[in-house]
Amino acid sequence: MKKITSLLSLLVILSILLPSPRVEASAKPTIYVSIVSHNEEPSFPNHPDFTSDYDTYESFRDAAVNFATMLKSEGVQYNFQSDWNFLLAEQEHWDEFDNTNGKNLLRWLVEDMDLAVDPHAHESTYSIADVAYLMEQLDITPSNIVGGFIATPAEDSRVEDFQVPIEGWKYNTSWEADALWGGGSGNHVDDEGQWTSGIWRPKDDENFFVDDPDSKPVIGTYTSTWDGLDDLLEKRDNGELEAGKMYTATIMTNQEDAQDQDFIDEFQSEIEARQSYTDSGAIEWVTLTEALNIWENDYDSTPTIYSYEEGDLSPETTPAIAGPFSDVDSNDDYYEAISYVYEAGIVEGYSDGTYQPEISINRAEFTKILIEAAHPGEATFSEGCFSDVPSSEWYAPYVCFAKVYNIVSGYEDGSFKPDQYINVAEALKITLETYFGNIPDTNGEWYQKYWDYAESNGYLLSAWDSPAQELTRGEMAELIYRIQN
């Protein structure tokens, strides 16, 4: 008993003498910092043409090697972002150098240094898809990060442009972004309003700081300077940044800066001056793709919008509101639409109380829901429609009504194929003609006029990458909701 008492006394003494854990420090968020460099095209003010100025190309190339080597030695990640002109010169001359292990610069960065390469384009003569294509010709797969884009003013914004695949101007190629980075104004004039930390999904060109789960995410840069990073760290230390949210910052430089060894040395000193933050977990050095993956996997894609000028602009997170079905609540993409079609008596869901918004919808289900939406209570007969639509089936009245009124026509063999999944093109044709009659013709395949009409009138969903993809039950509800509202 005396031994136990003595041990307890020792533990009490140690608890007084030893420093207590820094619980408050662990509750403070990590700031995810990326290092990004650019080189530009010849149309950029005072920028060389690498394809005709070999000495400058060599100098820029050596600078990139030296800069990347320094960053790697510090355990810091790096996104090398290039416009087309440097890539053309690299294609022609890379095998003349012995400082990248017998590889072109991009392959060396990705394979030997485990760093990242992103396409960057001012898109005066080459699209960003063309730049990505040139990178592929150098035997690497570039990230799907847009390496800089115009976000302001709204009339010049490219946010909406990057929601769909970008086509090549010089090459027969296509490229689609996973996320955007580096939003600002043309020539970066009065960019302070765009200085933002965090990741979110801008709704459209007019609503850059409104999160919309249907849009592609933007990775915030904050001020893109060391001073900006220090400002964010100070706000973190002061408790102004909220635990559980993801904060980002970028240190941005131009490839030409690294031609000066003094610049590289000073940059290294800046990294080492913040080593205590790195050691404590306050800073984590990441590539932009790593930041995106962390946001999706560790932060459940929760939007953070922290403005340098205005503070936290993040949407408030509120508890999910239950919907009319057990598998639908207010956090779901089509919550409002599904609630609407349920309350309007258009859908009933399944016997187990679910709606199952993610599953594909077949032709019978779609026709029933469309007729209930556009012609409620009018489907009353079910004889002699199609060879594979028995009058006893629950969907027969709706299919027969649709046939009589030329909403559906079936197949050449006299069948309707009620169990076959309906695709987006078919669904748009039937829906738009039901509500609006004949749709004006446009050039292209038979479905193009329906696709164009839907796009022009706000009925085209961002989830639709192709008219051939199968329509889901959630998308069906959203389409009817948009048309009826």
C-alpha positions in Angstrom: 0.0 0.0 0.0 2.9 2.4 0.8 4.4 1.7 -2.6 1.1 2.6 -4.3 0.8 5.8 -2.2 4.4 6.8 -3.1 3.8 6.2 -6.8 0.7 8.4 -6.8 2.6 11.1 -5.0 5.3 10.9 -7.7 2.8 11.2 -10.5 1.2 14.3 -8.9 4.7 15.9 -8.6 5.5 15.1 -12.2 2.2 16.6 -13.4 3.1 19.8 -11.7 6.6 20.0 -13.1 6.1 18.8 -16.6 4.4 21.2 -19.2 0.8 20.3 -19.9 -0.2 19.3 -23.5 -1.0 22.2 -25.8 -4.6 21.2 -26.3 -5.5 24.6 -27.7 -2.8 24.3 -30.4 -4.2 21.0 -31.7 -7.6 22.6 -32.1 -6.2 25.2 -34.5 -6.5 24.4 -38.2 -3.6 23.4 -40.5 -2.8 25.8 -43.4 -2.1 23.9 -46.6 0.6 25.8 -48.6 1.5 25.3 -52.2 4.5 26.7 -54.2 3.6 27.6 -57.8 5.7 29.1 -60.6 4.7 30.3 -64.1 6.4 30.9 -67.3 4.4 32.7 -70.0 3.8 32.9 -73.7 5.7 35.5 -75.9 2.7 37.8 -76.0 3.2 38.4 -72.3 4.9 41.8 -71.7 8.7 41.6 -72.0 8.6 37.8 -72.1 11.0 35.9 -74.5 10.1 33.5 -77.3 11.8 30.4 -76.1 11.7 28.7 -79.5 13.9 31.4 -81.0 15.9 32.5 -78.0 17.9 29.4 -77.0 20.1 31.1 -74.4 17.1 32.4 -72.4 15.3 29.1 -72.7 18.4 27.4 -71.3 18.6 29.9 -68.5 14.9 29.4 -67.6 15.3 25.6 -67.7 18.3 25.6 -65.4 16.4 27.9 -63.1 13.5 25.5 -62.9 15.9 22.6 -62.1 17.8 24.5 -59.4 14.5 25.8 -57.8 12.9 22.4 -57.8 16.1 20.8 -56.3 16.1 23.3 -53.5 12.4 22.8 -52.7 12.8 19.0 -52.7 15.7 19.3 -50.2 13.4 21.2 -47.9 10.6 18.7 -48.2 8.4 21.2 -49.9 6.0 20.4 -52.7 5.9 22.3 -56.0 3.5 22.9 -58.9 5.4 23.8 -62.1 2.9 25.6 -64.4 3.9 26.3 -68.0 2.4 28.0 -71.0 2.9 26.5 -74.5 6.0 28.3 -75.7 8.4 26.9 -73.2 7.0 23.4 -73.9 7.7 23.7 -77.6 11.3 24.6 -76.8 11.6 21.7 -74.4 10.3 19.3 -77.0 13.1 20.4 -79.4 16.0 20.7 -77.0 15.6 18.6 -73.8 18.0 15.9 -74.9 20.8 18.4 -75.0 21.0 18.7 -71.2 22.5 16.4 -68.6 20.9 17.8 -65.4 17.6 16.0 -65.6 18.7 12.4 -65.5 18.3 11.8 -69.3 14.7 13.0 -69.2 12.9 16.1 -70.3 12.3 18.6 -67.6 8.6 17.7 -67.0 9.3 14.0 -66.7 12.2 14.7 -64.3 9.9 16.9 -62.2 7.2 14.2 -62.0 9.2 11.0 -61.9 12.4 11.9 -60.2 11.3 14.7 -57.9 7.7 13.6 -57.3 6.5 17.1 -57.9 3.5 18.3 -60.0 3.0 19.8 -63.5 -0.1 21.8 -64.4 -1.2 23.4 -67.7 -1.3 27.2 -67.7 -2.5 29.3 -70.6 -3.4 32.9 -71.4 -5.3 31.4 -74.3 -4.4 34.0 -76.9 -3.3 31.4 -79.5 -3.3 28.1 -77.6 -6.1 26.8 -75.4 -5.4 25.2 -72.1 -6.3 21.9 -73.7 -3.5 22.5 -76.2 -1.0 23.1 -73.4 -2.1 19.9 -71.7 -1.6 18.1 -75.0 2.0 19.4 -75.3 2.7 18.2 -71.8 1.4 14.7 -72.7 3.8 14.8 -75.7 6.6 15.2 -73.2 5.5 11.8 -71.7 3.7 13.0 -68.6 0.1 13.3 -67.6 -0.4 16.8 -66.3 -2.7 17.4 -63.3 -6.3 18.4 -64.0 -5.8 21.7 -62.3 -6.5 24.9 -64.2 -3.2 26.9 -63.6 -4.7 30.3 -63.4 -8.0 31.8 -64.8 -9.9 35.1 -64.9 -12.5 35.3 -62.2 -13.3 39.0 -62.2 -15.0 41.1 -63.4 -18.0 38.8 -63.9 -18.4 39.7 -67.6 -14.8 38.4 -68.2 -15.0 35.4 -65.8 -14.1 31.9 -67.0 -15.6 30.0 -64.1 -18.5 28.7 -66.2 -16.3 27.9 -69.2 -14.3 25.4 -67.1 -17.3 23.5 -66.0 -17.2 21.5 -69.3 -14.3 20.0 -71.3 -12.1 22.5 -73.1 -11.3 21.8 -76.8 -7.9 22.3 -78.4 -7.4 25.2 -80.9 -4.1 24.0 -82.3 -4.5 20.2 -81.8 -7.4 17.7 -82.0 -7.6 17.3 -78.3 -9.9 17.8 -75.3 -9.1 18.4 -71.6 -11.3 18.7 -68.6 -10.5 20.3 -65.2 -11.0 18.7 -61.8 -10.4 22.1 -60.1 -9.4 25.7 -60.7 -6.6 27.6 -59.1 -5.3 31.2 -59.3 -8.5 33.2 -59.9 -7.9 36.9 -60.5 -8.5 39.7 -62.9 -6.9 40.3 -66.3 -3.3 41.3 -65.7 -4.0 41.0 -61.9 -5.3 44.5 -61.5 -7.1 45.1 -58.2 -7.1 41.5 -57.2 -7.4 42.1 -53.5 -11.1 41.2 -53.6 -10.1 37.7 -54.9 -7.6 37.0 -52.2 -9.2 34.0 -50.5 -8.1 31.0 -48.5 -10.0 27.7 -48.7 -11.7 25.5 -51.3 -15.2 25.9 -52.5 -17.3 25.6 -55.7 -18.3 28.9 -57.3 -21.9 28.9 -58.5 -21.3 30.8 -61.7 -19.6 33.9 -63.2 -21.8 36.3 -61.3 -21.5 34.4 -57.9 -17.9 33.6 -57.4 -18.2 33.4 -53.6 -21.4 31.4 -53.5 -20.8 27.6 -53.1 -22.7 25.3 -55.4 -22.0 21.5 -55.1 -22.7 21.1 -58.8 -19.7 23.3 -59.8 -16.0 22.5 -60.0 -14.0 23.6 -56.9 -11.6 26.5 -56.8 -8.4 26.3 -54.6 -7.9 29.6 -52.9 -4.4 31.3 -53.1 -4.9 34.0 -50.4 -2.4 36.7 -51.4 0.2 34.4 -53.0 3.0 36.0 -51.0 5.0 35.2 -47.8 3.4 38.2 -46.1 0.0 36.8 -46.9 1.0 33.4 -45.4 2.2 35.2 -42.3 -1.1 37.1 -42.1 -3.0 33.8 -42.2 -0.7 32.2 -39.6 -1.2 35.2 -37.3 -5.0 34.9 -37.7 -4.7 31.2 -36.9 -2.6 31.9 -33.8 -5.2 34.5 -32.7 -8.1 32.1 -33.0 -9.6 33.8 -36.0 -9.6 30.6 -38.2 -12.1 28.0 -37.4 -11.0 24.5 -36.5 -12.4 21.8 -38.8 -12.2 24.0 -41.9 -9.5 23.7 -44.6 -7.4 26.8 -45.2 -5.1 27.2 -48.2 -2.4 29.6 -49.3 0.0 29.8 -52.3 3.4 31.3 -52.7 3.6 32.3 -56.3 6.7 33.1 -58.3 7.8 33.3 -62.0 10.3 30.9 -63.4 12.4 33.8 -64.5 13.0 34.9 -60.9 14.9 31.6 -60.2 17.5 32.6 -62.7 19.1 34.5 -59.8 20.7 32.2 -57.2 20.1 34.9 -54.6 16.4 34.5 -55.2 16.6 30.8 -54.6 18.6 31.3 -51.5 16.2 33.9 -50.1 13.3 31.6 -50.9 14.9 28.8 -49.0 15.5 31.1 -46.1 11.8 32.0 -46.1 10.9 28.3 -45.9 13.3 27.7 -43.0 12.1 30.7 -41.1 8.7 29.0 -40.8 10.1 25.6 -39.9 8.5 25.7 -36.5 5.1 26.0 -38.1 5.9 23.1 -40.3 7.1 21.0 -37.4 4.0 21.8 -35.3 1.6 20.9 -38.1 0.4 24.5 -38.6 1.8 24.4 -42.2 1.6 21.5 -44.5 3.3 21.8 -47.9 1.2 20.2 -50.6 0.7 20.2 -54.3 -2.6 21.6 -55.5 -3.8 18.1 -56.4 -2.9 16.9 -52.9 -4.8 19.9 -51.4 -7.9 18.9 -53.5 -7.7 15.3 -52.3 -7.3 16.3 -48.7 -10.4 18.6 -49.0 -12.5 15.8 -50.5 -11.3 13.0 -48.2 -10.5 14.6 -44.9 -12.9 17.6 -44.9 -15.8 15.9 -46.8 -15.7 18.6 -49.4 -17.0 21.2 -46.9 -16.6 24.6 -48.4 -14.3 27.2 -46.8 -14.2 30.7 -48.2 -12.0 33.0 -46.1 -11.5 36.4 -47.6 -8.4 38.5 -46.9 -10.6 41.6 -46.9 -13.8 40.4 -45.3 -13.0 37.3 -43.2 -15.1 34.1 -43.3 -17.5 34.0 -46.2 -18.2 30.2 -45.8 -21.8 29.1 -46.0 -23.2 28.3 -42.6 -23.3 24.6 -41.9 -26.7 23.7 -40.5 -28.1 20.2 -39.5 -29.6 18.4 -42.5 -33.4 18.7 -42.8 -35.2 15.5 -43.3 -36.9 15.1 -46.6 -40.0 13.1 -47.6 -37.9 10.0 -48.1 -35.6 8.2 -45.7 -32.6 8.5 -48.1 -33.1 12.2 -49.0 -32.3 15.2 -46.8 -31.4 18.9 -47.3 -27.7 18.1 -47.9 -28.6 16.2 -51.1 -28.2 17.8 -54.5 -31.8 17.4 -55.6 -33.5 17.8 -52.2 -35.7 20.7 -53.3 -36.7 19.0 -56.6 -37.5 15.7 -55.0 -39.5 17.4 -52.3 -41.4 19.3 -54.9 -42.4 16.3 -57.1 -43.4 14.4 -54.0 -45.6 17.2 -52.6 -47.1 17.7 -56.0 -48.2 14.1 -56.0 -46.0 13.3 -59.0 -43.9 10.6 -57.3 -44.5 8.3 -54.3 -41.2 6.5 -53.9 -40.6 2.9 -53.0 -42.4 0.8 -50.4 -39.5 0.9 -48.1 -39.7 4.7 -47.8 -36.8 5.5 -50.0 -36.5 7.5 -53.2 -33.1 6.2 -54.5 -32.1 9.4 -56.4 -28.9 7.9 -57.8 -30.3 4.9 -59.6 -31.2 5.0 -63.3 -34.8 5.4 -64.3 -36.5 3.2 -66.9 -38.9 4.2 -69.7 -42.0 3.1 -67.8 -41.2 5.0 -64.6 -40.1 8.1 -66.6 -43.3 8.1 -68.7 -45.5 7.7 -65.6 -43.8 10.6 -63.8 -43.8 12.9 -66.8 -47.5 12.3 -67.5 -48.4 12.8 -63.8 -46.4 16.1 -63.9 -47.7 17.5 -67.1 -51.2 16.0 -67.3 -52.2 15.1 -63.7 -55.2 12.8 -63.5 -55.7 12.5 -67.2 -54.3 9.0 -67.9 -57.3 6.8 -67.6 -57.2 4.2 -70.4 -54.7 1.3 -70.9 -55.7 -0.7 -74.0 -53.7 -1.6 -77.1 -50.7 0.6 -76.7 -47.7 -1.5 -77.4 -47.0 -5.2 -77.8 -45.0 -5.3 -74.5 -47.3 -3.1 -72.4 -50.1 -5.3 -70.9 -53.2 -3.4 -69.8 -52.8 -4.8 -66.3 -49.5 -3.2 -65.7 -49.4 -0.1 -63.4 -47.7 2.0 -66.0 -50.1 1.1 -68.9 -52.4 4.1 -68.5 -49.5 6.5 -68.6 -47.8 4.9 -71.6 -51.1 4.7 -73.5 -51.8 8.3 -72.8 -48.4 9.3 -74.0 -48.8 7.3 -77.2 -52.2 8.8 -78.1 -50.9 12.3 -77.6 -47.7 11.6 -79.6 -45.5 12.1 -76.5 -43.9 8.7 -77.2 -43.8 6.6 -80.3 -42.1 3.3 -79.3 -39.9 1.2 -81.6 -40.3 -0.1 -85.1 -41.3 -3.6 -83.9 -44.3 -2.2 -82.1 -42.7 -2.5 -78.6 -42.1 0.2 -76.0 -39.4 -1.5 -73.9 -40.7 -0.3 -70.6 -37.9 -1.8 -68.5 -35.1 -0.2 -70.6 -33.3 2.7 -69.0 -33.9 6.0 -70.6 -30.9 8.2 -71.5 -30.6 12.0 -71.3 -31.2 12.7 -75.0 -34.5 10.6 -75.0 -35.7 12.2 -71.8 -35.0 15.7 -73.0 -36.9 15.1 -76.3 -40.0 13.6 -74.6 -40.0 16.2 -71.8 -39.4 19.3 -73.9 -41.9 18.4 -76.5 -44.5 17.6 -73.8 -44.2 21.0 -72.3 -43.2 23.2 -75.2 -44.3 21.4 -78.4 -42.0 21.6 -81.4 -38.4 22.6 -80.5 -36.6 24.8 -83.1 -34.1 22.9 -85.2 -30.3 23.3 -84.9 -27.4 21.7 -86.7 -26.1 18.4 -85.5 -27.5 15.0 -84.4 -31.2 14.5 -83.8 -30.9 15.3 -80.1 -28.8 18.5 -80.6 -31.8 20.8 -80.7 -33.1 19.5 -77.4 -29.7 19.8 -75.8 -29.3 23.3 -77.1 -32.8 24.3 -76.0 -32.3 22.9 -72.5 -28.9 24.7 -72.2 -30.4 28.0 -73.4 -33.3 27.9 -70.9 -31.5 26.6 -67.8 -32.8 23.0 -68.0 -29.4 21.4 -68.7 -27.9 19.8 -65.6 -24.2 20.0 -64.8 -24.3 16.3 -64.1 -24.9 15.5 -67.7 -21.6 15.0 -69.5 -23.2 13.2 -72.5 -26.7 12.9 -74.0 -26.1 9.1 -74.0 -25.7 8.7 -70.3 -28.6 7.2 -68.3 -31.0 9.5 -66.5 -31.2 9.1 -62.8 -34.3 9.5 -60.6 -32.8 12.6 -58.9 -32.0 14.2 -62.3 -35.5 13.5 -63.5 -37.0 15.3 -60.5 -34.6 18.2 -61.0 -35.6 18.5 -64.7 -39.3 18.6 -64.0 -38.8 21.0 -61.1 -36.8 23.5 -63.2 -39.4 23.4 -66.0 -42.4 23.9 -63.7 -40.7 26.6 -61.7 
